[in-house]
Amino acid sequence: MTTKPIIHFAHANGVPSLVYRKLFDLLSENYQIIFVPLLGPDKR
C-alpha cells in the first residue's frame, strides 16, 4: 500500500471548504485531502 502525500486545506475566506469539492476531487487521485469544514464564521 502506497501512502499518498497529504494536503491540509484551511481556507482563509469564510467560505465553507466543500465549495472547493471539484478541486479536491481532481487532486484526490494523487493526494489525501484533509480540510477544515469552516473557519471563523460570523454568527450574525
trRosetta pair geometry for C-beta under 8 A, 3 or more apart (Angstrom, degrees):
i j d omega theta_ij theta_ji phi_ij phi_ji
3 32 7.9 -44 -178 -18 73 131
4 30 6.5 153 -147 160 113 35
4 31 5.4 159 159 -135 118 23
4 32 4.5 137 82 -27 114 85
5 30 7.6 1 40 145 96 79
5 31 5.5 -44 78 -119 81 83
5 32 7.2 -164 93 23 32 81
6 31 6.9 119 -125 -172 17 88
6 32 4.8 -34 -104 71 70 102
6 33 7.9 156 -158 -89 61 18
6 34 6.1 7 -170 3 108 113
7 27 6.4 -25 19 151 153 146
7 31 4.8 33 -8 164 108 141
7 32 7.2 173 23 80 68 48
7 33 5.3 -18 66 -110 102 65
7 34 7.1 176 86 30 50 68
8 34 4.9 -22 -109 75 70 105
8 35 7.4 158 -165 -87 48 40
9 17 6.0 123 111 -144 116 121
9 20 6.8 -140 172 85 154 151
9 24 7.4 -94 -4 -88 158 103
9 33 6.4 3 -6 -166 119 93
9 34 7.0 171 20 85 73 48
9 35 4.1 -19 67 -105 103 94
9 36 7.2 -139 98 18 63 71
10 35 7.2 173 -72 -151 46 61
10 36 4.7 46 -116 9 79 126
10 39 6.5 76 -173 -53 84 143
11 14 7.9 -112 119 11 114 23
11 15 6.3 -80 143 63 156 80
11 17 5.8 -174 -7 -91 120 75
11 20 7.3 176 -69 -18 127 136
11 35 7.9 28 -17 -162 91 107
11 36 7.3 -139 23 65 73 100
11 39 6.3 -171 72 22 75 121
12 39 7.2 -38 -103 81 40 146
14 39 7.3 -100 -90 79 40 76
14 40 6.3 -76 -94 91 78 96
14 41 6.6 116 -150 -105 83 53
14 42 7.1 2 -140 -8 131 94
15 19 5.0 -33 152 12 115 154
16 19 5.7 123 76 -20 72 94
16 37 6.4 -19 -153 171 92 67
16 38 5.1 -37 -108 -85 76 94
17 20 5.9 -56 -176 33 58 108
17 35 4.1 155 175 155 155 133
17 36 6.2 148 -46 75 139 51
17 37 5.7 -114 25 -133 114 27
17 38 7.1 -127 -5 -64 85 47
18 21 5.2 17 -171 -52 65 106
18 37 7.3 5 -26 -143 96 73
20 23 4.6 -43 -179 41 87 119
20 24 5.9 95 120 -26 86 95
20 35 7.6 179 66 -119 122 156
21 24 5.4 -54 -144 38 35 114
21 25 6.2 40 155 -24 68 103
22 25 5.7 -50 -148 33 30 114
22 26 6.6 31 152 -18 62 104
23 26 5.8 -55 -152 35 32 111
23 27 6.3 20 155 -9 66 111
24 27 5.9 -66 -146 45 30 105
24 28 6.0 46 155 -48 67 104
24 33 4.6 146 -147 149 98 174
24 35 7.2 -69 -94 -30 135 138
25 28 5.7 -41 -142 9 28 120
26 29 7.7 -51 173 8 34 101
27 30 6.5 -82 -172 55 56 87
27 31 4.8 -27 159 44 98 120
27 33 6.0 99 93 -67 117 119
28 31 6.5 -83 -108 67 27 69
28 32 7.7 49 -139 -113 68 30
28 33 5.8 -66 -89 -4 83 116
36 39 5.5 49 120 -56 134 98
38 41 5.4 9 156 -44 123 113
